[in-house]
Amino acid sequence: MAVSCIRVFADAAHIEHSKQRLAAAAPGIEAMAAVLALAGNEVRLKMLFLLLDQQLCVCDLADVLQMNVSAISQHLRKLKDGGVIQARKVGQTVFYSLTPAHQPLVQSLLSSVSPALTAAAV
């Protein structure tokens, strides 16, 4: 059964205002959608949680998440290609961390799963 709109009149000014608000927010919405698409995978979401306040290498992440290095590397590649994390090489080891631009979004996203994150945001 299809539901149809039964409004009596369209408020053109309200509709135009909403379109302008959406257009102004479009870049931020697109960026957030990209991060949320990457974070929609449970393993990557756990990785973002772990990287929120520290730098970790592939081996550290593999040990914590009890996964093989190859699988972790694939997830890291997606997060790095999406611009959510950054890499820093120290000798032979590559350490990963959140990009500063994505730190607030990820912290806000994960604050509901950890009371410590909510306290850190205040």
Secondary structure as UniProt FT lines:
FT   HELIX           12..39
FT   HELIX           42..51
FT   STRAND          56..57
FT   HELIX           58..65
FT   HELIX           69..81
FT   TURN            82..83
FT   STRAND          85..90
FT   TURN            91..92
FT   STRAND          93..98
FT   TURN            100..102
FT   HELIX           103..110
FT   TURN            111..113
FT   HELIX           115..121
//
